[in-house]
Amino acid sequence: MPSSGFPDTEDLSDESVRAIDCVAHYGITTGTSPTTYSPHDHLTRAQMARFLIRTASALGVES
């Protein structure tokens, strides 16, 4: 999996970084900016809804 390029994930576990790289690769997350993931920020319900819709779309589920 290619690196997401988010420099603010360096203090996370390797497993977490790989997971972030994966969801970024499939377009499920875009980070909080093109160069920031903000792994310690809170997640809103609206953001979670977008993650779920993007995941469904990546799996071929039509909304």
PDB file of N, CA, C, O and CB in Angstrom:
ATOM      1  N   MET A   1       0.853  -1.167   0.000  1.00  0.00           N
ATOM      2  CA  MET A   1       0.000   0.000   0.000  1.00  0.00           C
ATOM      3  C   MET A   1       0.906   1.239   0.000  1.00  0.00           C
ATOM      4  O   MET A   1       1.830   1.319   0.809  1.00  0.00           O
ATOM      5  CB  MET A   1      -0.974  -0.007   1.232  1.00  0.00           C
ATOM      6  N   PRO A   2       0.656   2.197  -0.888  1.00  0.00           N
ATOM      7  CA  PRO A   2       1.471   3.413  -0.884  1.00  0.00           C
ATOM      8  C   PRO A   2       1.214   4.262   0.361  1.00  0.00           C
ATOM      9  O   PRO A   2       0.135   4.218   0.953  1.00  0.00           O
ATOM     10  CB  PRO A   2       1.193   4.236  -2.142  1.00  0.00           C
ATOM     11  N   SER A   3       2.213   5.019   0.732  1.00  0.00           N
ATOM     12  CA  SER A   3       2.088   5.901   1.890  1.00  0.00           C
ATOM     13  C   SER A   3       1.089   7.010   1.597  1.00  0.00           C
ATOM     14  O   SER A   3       1.034   7.533   0.484  1.00  0.00           O
ATOM     15  CB  SER A   3       3.455   6.497   2.273  1.00  0.00           C
ATOM     16  N   SER A   4       0.311   7.359   2.596  1.00  0.00           N
ATOM     17  CA  SER A   4      -0.651   8.453   2.455  1.00  0.00           C
ATOM     18  C   SER A   4       0.054   9.802   2.423  1.00  0.00           C
ATOM     19  O   SER A   4      -0.491  10.784   1.919  1.00  0.00           O
ATOM     20  CB  SER A   4      -1.669   8.422   3.598  1.00  0.00           C
ATOM     21  N   GLY A   5       1.257   9.844   2.959  1.00  0.00           N
ATOM     22  CA  GLY A   5       2.016  11.083   2.974  1.00  0.00           C
ATOM     23  C   GLY A   5       1.639  12.046   4.083  1.00  0.00           C
ATOM     24  O   GLY A   5       2.051  13.206   4.063  1.00  0.00           O
ATOM     25  N   PHE A   6       0.855  11.576   5.058  1.00  0.00           N
ATOM     26  CA  PHE A   6       0.482  12.432   6.180  1.00  0.00           C
ATOM     27  C   PHE A   6       1.619  12.425   7.205  1.00  0.00           C
ATOM     28  O   PHE A   6       1.822  11.412   7.873  1.00  0.00           O
ATOM     29  CB  PHE A   6      -0.860  11.958   6.829  1.00  0.00           C
ATOM     30  N   PRO A   7       2.368  13.528   7.350  1.00  0.00           N
ATOM     31  CA  PRO A   7       3.494  13.532   8.284  1.00  0.00           C
ATOM     32  C   PRO A   7       3.084  13.490   9.760  1.00  0.00           C
ATOM     33  O   PRO A   7       3.904  13.164  10.618  1.00  0.00           O
ATOM     34  CB  PRO A   7       4.329  14.749   8.043  1.00  0.00           C
ATOM     35  N   ASP A   8       1.826  13.816  10.060  1.00  0.00           N
ATOM     36  CA  ASP A   8       1.418  13.849  11.466  1.00  0.00           C
ATOM     37  C   ASP A   8       0.978  12.488  11.997  1.00  0.00           C
ATOM     38  O   ASP A   8       0.380  12.406  13.070  1.00  0.00           O
ATOM     39  CB  ASP A   8       0.298  14.838  11.646  1.00  0.00           C
ATOM     40  N   THR A   9       1.272  11.417  11.252  1.00  0.00           N
ATOM     41  CA  THR A   9       0.956  10.067  11.726  1.00  0.00           C
ATOM     42  C   THR A   9       2.203   9.325  12.204  1.00  0.00           C
ATOM     43  O   THR A   9       2.131   8.152  12.569  1.00  0.00           O
ATOM     44  CB  THR A   9       0.273   9.268  10.620  1.00  0.00           C
ATOM     45  N   GLU A  10       3.337  10.007  12.199  1.00  0.00           N
ATOM     46  CA  GLU A  10       4.608   9.353  12.519  1.00  0.00           C
ATOM     47  C   GLU A  10       4.674   8.806  13.938  1.00  0.00           C
ATOM     48  O   GLU A  10       5.414   7.855  14.189  1.00  0.00           O
ATOM     49  CB  GLU A  10       5.734  10.317  12.314  1.00  0.00           C
ATOM     50  N   ASP A  11       3.917   9.383  14.879  1.00  0.00           N
ATOM     51  CA  ASP A  11       3.974   8.917  16.268  1.00  0.00           C
ATOM     52  C   ASP A  11       3.005   7.761  16.542  1.00  0.00           C
ATOM     53  O   ASP A  11       2.915   7.287  17.675  1.00  0.00           O
ATOM     54  CB  ASP A  11       3.669  10.072  17.211  1.00  0.00           C
ATOM     55  N   LEU A  12       2.286   7.311  15.521  1.00  0.00           N
ATOM     56  CA  LEU A  12       1.321   6.228  15.679  1.00  0.00           C
ATOM     57  C   LEU A  12       1.992   4.875  15.464  1.00  0.00           C
ATOM     58  O   LEU A  12       3.104   4.799  14.941  1.00  0.00           O
ATOM     59  CB  LEU A  12       0.150   6.405  14.702  1.00  0.00           C
ATOM     60  N   SER A  13       1.310   3.816  15.870  1.00  0.00           N
ATOM     61  CA  SER A  13       1.836   2.467  15.656  1.00  0.00           C
ATOM     62  C   SER A  13       1.886   2.172  14.162  1.00  0.00           C
ATOM     63  O   SER A  13       1.166   2.786  13.375  1.00  0.00           O
ATOM     64  CB  SER A  13       0.972   1.408  16.394  1.00  0.00           C
ATOM     65  N   ASP A  14       2.736   1.229  13.781  1.00  0.00           N
ATOM     66  CA  ASP A  14       2.829   0.825  12.379  1.00  0.00           C
ATOM     67  C   ASP A  14       1.484   0.338  11.857  1.00  0.00           C
ATOM     68  O   ASP A  14       1.118   0.621  10.716  1.00  0.00           O
ATOM     69  CB  ASP A  14       3.883  -0.268  12.209  1.00  0.00           C
ATOM     70  N   GLU A  15       0.746  -0.396  12.692  1.00  0.00           N
ATOM     71  CA  GLU A  15      -0.566  -0.898  12.299  1.00  0.00           C
ATOM     72  C   GLU A  15      -1.522   0.258  11.983  1.00  0.00           C
ATOM     73  O   GLU A  15      -2.258   0.204  10.997  1.00  0.00           O
ATOM     74  CB  GLU A  15      -1.152  -1.786  13.410  1.00  0.00           C
ATOM     75  N   SER A  16      -1.511   1.285  12.808  1.00  0.00           N
ATOM     76  CA  SER A  16      -2.374   2.444  12.581  1.00  0.00           C
ATOM     77  C   SER A  16      -1.981   3.179  11.304  1.00  0.00           C
ATOM     78  O   SER A  16      -2.849   3.578  10.527  1.00  0.00           O
ATOM     79  CB  SER A  16      -2.312   3.398  13.777  1.00  0.00           C
ATOM     80  N   VAL A  17      -0.697   3.359  11.086  1.00  0.00           N
ATOM     81  CA  VAL A  17      -0.229   4.042   9.875  1.00  0.00           C
ATOM     82  C   VAL A  17      -0.634   3.254   8.636  1.00  0.00           C
ATOM     83  O   VAL A  17      -1.067   3.846   7.647  1.00  0.00           O
ATOM     84  CB  VAL A  17       1.305   4.232   9.911  1.00  0.00           C
ATOM     85  N   ARG A  18      -0.502   1.928   8.670  1.00  0.00           N
ATOM     86  CA  ARG A  18      -0.919   1.101   7.528  1.00  0.00           C
ATOM     87  C   ARG A  18      -2.421   1.228   7.282  1.00  0.00           C
ATOM     88  O   ARG A  18      -2.861   1.278   6.133  1.00  0.00           O
ATOM     89  CB  ARG A  18      -0.548  -0.378   7.769  1.00  0.00           C
ATOM     90  N   ALA A  19      -3.198   1.281   8.343  1.00  0.00           N
ATOM     91  CA  ALA A  19      -4.654   1.432   8.193  1.00  0.00           C
ATOM     92  C   ALA A  19      -5.002   2.788   7.587  1.00  0.00           C
ATOM     93  O   ALA A  19      -5.867   2.873   6.715  1.00  0.00           O
ATOM     94  CB  ALA A  19      -5.359   1.271   9.555  1.00  0.00           C
ATOM     95  N   ILE A  20      -4.342   3.833   8.035  1.00  0.00           N
ATOM     96  CA  ILE A  20      -4.568   5.171   7.481  1.00  0.00           C
ATOM     97  C   ILE A  20      -4.150   5.210   6.016  1.00  0.00           C
ATOM     98  O   ILE A  20      -4.859   5.776   5.184  1.00  0.00           O
ATOM     99  CB  ILE A  20      -3.793   6.239   8.290  1.00  0.00           C
ATOM    100  N   ASP A  21      -3.007   4.612   5.696  1.00  0.00           N
ATOM    101  CA  ASP A  21      -2.572   4.541   4.299  1.00  0.00           C
ATOM    102  C   ASP A  21      -3.624   3.843   3.442  1.00  0.00           C
ATOM    103  O   ASP A  21      -3.885   4.261   2.314  1.00  0.00           O
ATOM    104  CB  ASP A  21      -1.222   3.804   4.189  1.00  0.00           C
ATOM    105  N   CYS A  22      -4.220   2.798   3.965  1.00  0.00           N
ATOM    106  CA  CYS A  22      -5.225   2.025   3.230  1.00  0.00           C
ATOM    107  C   CYS A  22      -6.482   2.844   2.977  1.00  0.00           C
ATOM    108  O   CYS A  22      -6.955   2.911   1.842  1.00  0.00           O
ATOM    109  CB  CYS A  22      -5.580   0.754   3.995  1.00  0.00           C
ATOM    110  N   VAL A  23      -7.030   3.467   4.016  1.00  0.00           N
ATOM    111  CA  VAL A  23      -8.263   4.228   3.826  1.00  0.00           C
ATOM    112  C   VAL A  23      -8.019   5.470   2.970  1.00  0.00           C
ATOM    113  O   VAL A  23      -8.920   5.915   2.260  1.00  0.00           O
ATOM    114  CB  VAL A  23      -8.853   4.632   5.182  1.00  0.00           C
ATOM    115  N   ALA A  24      -6.821   6.027   3.028  1.00  0.00           N
ATOM    116  CA  ALA A  24      -6.492   7.158   2.150  1.00  0.00           C
ATOM    117  C   ALA A  24      -6.378   6.688   0.704  1.00  0.00           C
ATOM    118  O   ALA A  24      -6.866   7.355  -0.208  1.00  0.00           O
ATOM    119  CB  ALA A  24      -5.173   7.835   2.599  1.00  0.00           C
ATOM    120  N   HIS A  25      -5.739   5.547   0.495  1.00  0.00           N
ATOM    121  CA  HIS A  25      -5.564   4.999  -0.850  1.00  0.00           C
ATOM    122  C   HIS A  25      -6.907   4.760  -1.535  1.00  0.00           C
ATOM    123  O   HIS A  25      -7.054   5.047  -2.723  1.00  0.00           O
ATOM    124  CB  HIS A  25      -4.770   3.693  -0.790  1.00  0.00           C
ATOM    125  N   TYR A  26      -7.872   4.247  -0.808  1.00  0.00           N
ATOM    126  CA  TYR A  26      -9.184   3.947  -1.382  1.00  0.00           C
ATOM    127  C   TYR A  26     -10.141   5.139  -1.357  1.00  0.00           C
ATOM    128  O   TYR A  26     -11.305   5.003  -1.732  1.00  0.00           O
ATOM    129  CB  TYR A  26      -9.807   2.792  -0.643  1.00  0.00           C
ATOM    130  N   GLY A  27      -9.664   6.298  -0.921  1.00  0.00           N
ATOM    131  CA  GLY A  27     -10.490   7.502  -0.934  1.00  0.00           C
ATOM    132  C   GLY A  27     -11.521   7.582   0.161  1.00  0.00           C
ATOM    133  O   GLY A  27     -12.440   8.398   0.092  1.00  0.00           O
ATOM    134  N   ILE A  28     -11.385   6.744   1.177  1.00  0.00           N
ATOM    135  CA  ILE A  28     -12.339   6.753   2.280  1.00  0.00           C
ATOM    136  C   ILE A  28     -12.099   7.956   3.187  1.00  0.00           C
ATOM    137  O   ILE A  28     -13.033   8.493   3.782  1.00  0.00           O
ATOM    138  CB  ILE A  28     -12.242   5.448   3.087  1.00  0.00           C
ATOM    139  N   THR A  29     -10.848   8.368   3.285  1.00  0.00           N
ATOM    140  CA  THR A  29     -10.517   9.585   4.002  1.00  0.00           C
ATOM    141  C   THR A  29      -9.641  10.452   3.128  1.00  0.00           C
ATOM    142  O   THR A  29      -8.880   9.963   2.293  1.00  0.00           O
ATOM    143  CB  THR A  29      -9.822   9.274   5.337  1.00  0.00           C
ATOM    144  N   THR A  30      -9.765  11.742   3.338  1.00  0.00           N
ATOM    145  CA  THR A  30      -8.911  12.685   2.618  1.00  0.00           C
ATOM    146  C   THR A  30      -8.048  13.466   3.590  1.00  0.00           C
ATOM    147  O   THR A  30      -7.305  14.364   3.193  1.00  0.00           O
ATOM    148  CB  THR A  30      -9.755  13.645   1.769  1.00  0.00           C
ATOM    149  N   GLY A  31      -8.151  13.120   4.873  1.00  0.00           N
ATOM    150  CA  GLY A  31      -7.438  13.878   5.888  1.00  0.00           C
ATOM    151  C   GLY A  31      -8.156  15.182   6.176  1.00  0.00           C
ATOM    152  O   GLY A  31      -9.220  15.451   5.620  1.00  0.00           O
ATOM    153  N   THR A  32      -7.573  15.985   7.042  1.00  0.00           N
ATOM    154  CA  THR A  32      -8.167  17.278   7.359  1.00  0.00           C
ATOM    155  C   THR A  32      -7.620  18.375   6.461  1.00  0.00           C
ATOM    156  O   THR A  32      -8.132  19.495   6.444  1.00  0.00           O
ATOM    157  CB  THR A  32      -7.921  17.628   8.816  1.00  0.00           C
ATOM    158  N   SER A  33      -6.576  18.040   5.716  1.00  0.00           N
ATOM    159  CA  SER A  33      -6.025  18.895   4.665  1.00  0.00           C
ATOM    160  C   SER A  33      -5.223  17.967   3.752  1.00  0.00           C
ATOM    161  O   SER A  33      -5.050  16.794   4.086  1.00  0.00           O
ATOM    162  CB  SER A  33      -5.123  20.081   5.259  1.00  0.00           C
ATOM    163  N   PRO A  34      -4.737  18.445   2.633  1.00  0.00           N
ATOM    164  CA  PRO A  34      -3.950  17.562   1.758  1.00  0.00           C
ATOM    165  C   PRO A  34      -2.690  16.981   2.418  1.00  0.00           C
ATOM    166  O   PRO A  34      -2.183  15.949   1.978  1.00  0.00           O
ATOM    167  CB  PRO A  34      -3.548  18.320   0.521  1.00  0.00           C
ATOM    168  N   THR A  35      -2.188  17.633   3.463  1.00  0.00           N
ATOM    169  CA  THR A  35      -0.965  17.158   4.112  1.00  0.00           C
ATOM    170  C   THR A  35      -1.146  16.819   5.587  1.00  0.00           C
ATOM    171  O   THR A  35      -0.161  16.564   6.280  1.00  0.00           O
ATOM    172  CB  THR A  35       0.108  18.190   3.975  1.00  0.00           C
ATOM    173  N   THR A  36      -2.382  16.810   6.080  1.00  0.00           N
ATOM    174  CA  THR A  36      -2.619  16.568   7.505  1.00  0.00           C
ATOM    175  C   THR A  36      -3.749  15.567   7.691  1.00  0.00           C
ATOM    176  O   THR A  36      -4.798  15.670   7.055  1.00  0.00           O
ATOM    177  CB  THR A  36      -2.948  17.885   8.235  1.00  0.00           C
ATOM    178  N   TYR A  37      -3.523  14.600   8.569  1.00  0.00           N
ATOM    179  CA  TYR A  37      -4.553  13.622   8.898  1.00  0.00           C
ATOM    180  C   TYR A  37      -5.255  13.962  10.212  1.00  0.00           C
ATOM    181  O   TYR A  37      -6.439  13.668  10.374  1.00  0.00           O
ATOM    182  CB  TYR A  37      -3.944  12.227   8.979  1.00  0.00           C
ATOM    183  N   SER A  38      -4.544  14.570  11.139  1.00  0.00           N
ATOM    184  CA  SER A  38      -5.074  14.949  12.461  1.00  0.00           C
ATOM    185  C   SER A  38      -5.598  13.736  13.229  1.00  0.00           C
ATOM    186  O   SER A  38      -6.778  13.693  13.577  1.00  0.00           O
ATOM    187  CB  SER A  38      -6.197  15.987  12.305  1.00  0.00           C
ATOM    188  N   PRO A  39      -4.735  12.749  13.499  1.00  0.00           N
ATOM    189  CA  PRO A  39      -5.186  11.506  14.120  1.00  0.00           C
ATOM    190  C   PRO A  39      -5.695  11.652  15.551  1.00  0.00           C
ATOM    191  O   PRO A  39      -6.344  10.741  16.067  1.00  0.00           O
ATOM    192  CB  PRO A  39      -4.078  10.529  14.107  1.00  0.00           C
ATOM    193  N   HIS A  40      -5.418  12.762  16.189  1.00  0.00           N
ATOM    194  CA  HIS A  40      -5.857  12.924  17.583  1.00  0.00           C
ATOM    195  C   HIS A  40      -7.084  13.816  17.709  1.00  0.00           C
ATOM    196  O   HIS A  40      -7.547  14.073  18.820  1.00  0.00           O
ATOM    197  CB  HIS A  40      -4.730  13.498  18.420  1.00  0.00           C
ATOM    198  N   ASP A  41      -7.621  14.296  16.579  1.00  0.00           N
ATOM    199  CA  ASP A  41      -8.836  15.111  16.605  1.00  0.00           C
ATOM    200  C   ASP A  41     -10.065  14.237  16.811  1.00  0.00           C
ATOM    201  O   ASP A  41     -10.035  13.030  16.569  1.00  0.00           O
ATOM    202  CB  ASP A  41      -8.972  15.919  15.304  1.00  0.00           C
ATOM    203  N   HIS A  42     -11.139  14.861  17.260  1.00  0.00           N
ATOM    204  CA  HIS A  42     -12.414  14.164  17.411  1.00  0.00           C
ATOM    205  C   HIS A  42     -13.068  14.008  16.039  1.00  0.00           C
ATOM    206  O   HIS A  42     -12.808  14.791  15.126  1.00  0.00           O
ATOM    207  CB  HIS A  42     -13.356  14.930  18.387  1.00  0.00           C
ATOM    208  N   LEU A  43     -13.897  13.015  15.907  1.00  0.00           N
ATOM    209  CA  LEU A  43     -14.609  12.730  14.671  1.00  0.00           C
ATOM    210  C   LEU A  43     -16.085  13.054  14.856  1.00  0.00           C
ATOM    211  O   LEU A  43     -16.707  12.605  15.818  1.00  0.00           O
ATOM    212  CB  LEU A  43     -14.419  11.253  14.248  1.00  0.00           C
ATOM    213  N   THR A  44     -16.644  13.834  13.932  1.00  0.00           N
ATOM    214  CA  THR A  44     -18.067  14.165  14.032  1.00  0.00           C
ATOM    215  C   THR A  44     -18.901  13.057  13.392  1.00  0.00           C
ATOM    216  O   THR A  44     -18.375  12.210  12.672  1.00  0.00           O
ATOM    217  CB  THR A  44     -18.364  15.530  13.354  1.00  0.00           C
ATOM    218  N   ARG A  45     -20.170  13.071  13.655  1.00  0.00           N
ATOM    219  CA  ARG A  45     -21.078  12.095  13.035  1.00  0.00           C
ATOM    220  C   ARG A  45     -21.125  12.305  11.530  1.00  0.00           C
ATOM    221  O   ARG A  45     -21.221  11.341  10.771  1.00  0.00           O
ATOM    222  CB  ARG A  45     -22.501  12.207  13.634  1.00  0.00           C
ATOM    223  N   ALA A  46     -21.060  13.542  11.100  1.00  0.00           N
ATOM    224  CA  ALA A  46     -21.064  13.833   9.661  1.00  0.00           C
ATOM    225  C   ALA A  46     -19.827  13.242   8.992  1.00  0.00           C
ATOM    226  O   ALA A  46     -19.922  12.680   7.900  1.00  0.00           O
ATOM    227  CB  ALA A  46     -21.127  15.357   9.414  1.00  0.00           C
ATOM    228  N   GLN A  47     -18.676  13.363   9.634  1.00  0.00           N
ATOM    229  CA  GLN A  47     -17.454  12.776   9.084  1.00  0.00           C
ATOM    230  C   GLN A  47     -17.567  11.255   9.029  1.00  0.00           C
ATOM    231  O   GLN A  47     -17.150  10.637   8.050  1.00  0.00           O
ATOM    232  CB  GLN A  47     -16.231  13.191   9.922  1.00  0.00           C
ATOM    233  N   MET A  48     -18.125  10.654  10.068  1.00  0.00           N
ATOM    234  CA  MET A  48     -18.290   9.202  10.084  1.00  0.00           C
ATOM    235  C   MET A  48     -19.231   8.766   8.974  1.00  0.00           C
ATOM    236  O   MET A  48     -18.993   7.746   8.326  1.00  0.00           O
ATOM    237  CB  MET A  48     -18.818   8.729  11.448  1.00  0.00           C
ATOM    238  N   ALA A  49     -20.283   9.513   8.748  1.00  0.00           N
ATOM    239  CA  ALA A  49     -21.215   9.187   7.667  1.00  0.00           C
ATOM    240  C   ALA A  49     -20.502   9.226   6.317  1.00  0.00           C
ATOM    241  O   ALA A  49     -20.722   8.359   5.471  1.00  0.00           O
ATOM    242  CB  ALA A  49     -22.411  10.165   7.669  1.00  0.00           C
ATOM    243  N   ARG A  50     -19.651  10.227   6.117  1.00  0.00           N
ATOM    244  CA  ARG A  50     -18.894  10.299   4.856  1.00  0.00           C
ATOM    245  C   ARG A  50     -17.960   9.106   4.715  1.00  0.00           C
ATOM    246  O   ARG A  50     -17.831   8.554   3.622  1.00  0.00           O
ATOM    247  CB  ARG A  50     -18.086  11.610   4.781  1.00  0.00           C
ATOM    248  N   PHE A  51     -17.309   8.698   5.795  1.00  0.00           N
ATOM    249  CA  PHE A  51     -16.436   7.516   5.746  1.00  0.00           C
ATOM    250  C   PHE A  51     -17.228   6.285   5.329  1.00  0.00           C
ATOM    251  O   PHE A  51     -16.777   5.501   4.494  1.00  0.00           O
ATOM    252  CB  PHE A  51     -15.763   7.276   7.117  1.00  0.00           C
ATOM    253  N   LEU A  52     -18.413   6.118   5.916  1.00  0.00           N
ATOM    254  CA  LEU A  52     -19.223   4.936   5.608  1.00  0.00           C
ATOM    255  C   LEU A  52     -19.698   4.940   4.154  1.00  0.00           C
ATOM    256  O   LEU A  52     -19.677   3.900   3.496  1.00  0.00           O
ATOM    257  CB  LEU A  52     -20.429   4.863   6.548  1.00  0.00           C
ATOM    258  N   ILE A  53     -20.120   6.086   3.653  1.00  0.00           N
ATOM    259  CA  ILE A  53     -20.564   6.180   2.260  1.00  0.00           C
ATOM    260  C   ILE A  53     -19.394   5.928   1.318  1.00  0.00           C
ATOM    261  O   ILE A  53     -19.551   5.232   0.315  1.00  0.00           O
ATOM    262  CB  ILE A  53     -21.194   7.562   1.978  1.00  0.00           C
ATOM    263  N   ARG A  54     -18.229   6.480   1.620  1.00  0.00           N
ATOM    264  CA  ARG A  54     -17.048   6.251   0.767  1.00  0.00           C
ATOM    265  C   ARG A  54     -16.627   4.791   0.794  1.00  0.00           C
ATOM    266  O   ARG A  54     -16.189   4.255  -0.224  1.00  0.00           O
ATOM    267  CB  ARG A  54     -15.876   7.138   1.217  1.00  0.00           C
ATOM    268  N   THR A  55     -16.756   4.139   1.953  1.00  0.00           N
ATOM    269  CA  THR A  55     -16.432   2.717   2.060  1.00  0.00           C
ATOM    270  C   THR A  55     -17.393   1.891   1.206  1.00  0.00           C
ATOM    271  O   THR A  55     -16.970   1.006   0.463  1.00  0.00           O
ATOM    272  CB  THR A  55     -16.488   2.255   3.536  1.00  0.00           C
ATOM    273  N   ALA A  56     -18.673   2.184   1.317  1.00  0.00           N
ATOM    274  CA  ALA A  56     -19.670   1.472   0.524  1.00  0.00           C
ATOM    275  C   ALA A  56     -19.397   1.664  -0.957  1.00  0.00           C
ATOM    276  O   ALA A  56     -19.484   0.713  -1.735  1.00  0.00           O
ATOM    277  CB  ALA A  56     -21.086   1.952   0.873  1.00  0.00           C
ATOM    278  N   SER A  57     -19.070   2.870  -1.347  1.00  0.00           N
ATOM    279  CA  SER A  57     -18.773   3.157  -2.744  1.00  0.00           C
ATOM    280  C   SER A  57     -17.543   2.388  -3.222  1.00  0.00           C
ATOM    281  O   SER A  57     -17.540   1.840  -4.325  1.00  0.00           O
ATOM    282  CB  SER A  57     -18.563   4.656  -2.940  1.00  0.00           C
ATOM    283  N   ALA A  58     -16.495   2.346  -2.391  1.00  0.00           N
ATOM    284  CA  ALA A  58     -15.283   1.612  -2.743  1.00  0.00           C
ATOM    285  C   ALA A  58     -15.571   0.118  -2.906  1.00  0.00           C
ATOM    286  O   ALA A  58     -14.872  -0.572  -3.648  1.00  0.00           O
ATOM    287  CB  ALA A  58     -14.202   1.829  -1.677  1.00  0.00           C
ATOM    288  N   LEU A  59     -16.603  -0.383  -2.210  1.00  0.00           N
ATOM    289  CA  LEU A  59     -16.993  -1.789  -2.300  1.00  0.00           C
ATOM    290  C   LEU A  59     -17.995  -2.043  -3.429  1.00  0.00           C
ATOM    291  O   LEU A  59     -18.422  -3.176  -3.651  1.00  0.00           O
ATOM    292  CB  LEU A  59     -17.585  -2.247  -0.978  1.00  0.00           C
ATOM    293  N   GLY A  60     -18.362  -0.973  -4.138  1.00  0.00           N
ATOM    294  CA  GLY A  60     -19.295  -1.127  -5.250  1.00  0.00           C
ATOM    295  C   GLY A  60     -20.755  -1.038  -4.894  1.00  0.00           C
ATOM    296  O   GLY A  60     -21.616  -1.329  -5.724  1.00  0.00           O
ATOM    297  N   VAL A  61     -21.055  -0.635  -3.657  1.00  0.00           N
ATOM    298  CA  VAL A  61     -22.441  -0.494  -3.223  1.00  0.00           C
ATOM    299  C   VAL A  61     -22.931   0.877  -3.692  1.00  0.00           C
ATOM    300  O   VAL A  61     -22.286   1.896  -3.447  1.00  0.00           O
ATOM    301  CB  VAL A  61     -22.579  -0.653  -1.655  1.00  0.00           C
ATOM    302  N   GLU A  62     -24.069   0.885  -4.364  1.00  0.00           N
ATOM    303  CA  GLU A  62     -24.642   2.151  -4.831  1.00  0.00           C
ATOM    304  C   GLU A  62     -25.537   2.744  -3.762  1.00  0.00           C
ATOM    305  O   GLU A  62     -26.299   2.031  -3.108  1.00  0.00           O
ATOM    306  CB  GLU A  62     -25.434   1.949  -6.136  1.00  0.00           C
ATOM    307  N   SER A  63     -25.441   4.053  -3.588  1.00  0.00           N
ATOM    308  CA  SER A  63     -26.287   4.707  -2.577  1.00  0.00           C
ATOM    309  C   SER A  63     -27.514   5.305  -3.200  1.00  0.00           C
ATOM    310  O   SER A  63     -28.337   5.894  -2.499  1.00  0.00           O
ATOM    311  CB  SER A  63     -25.515   5.785  -1.840  1.00  0.00           C
TER     312      SER A  63
END
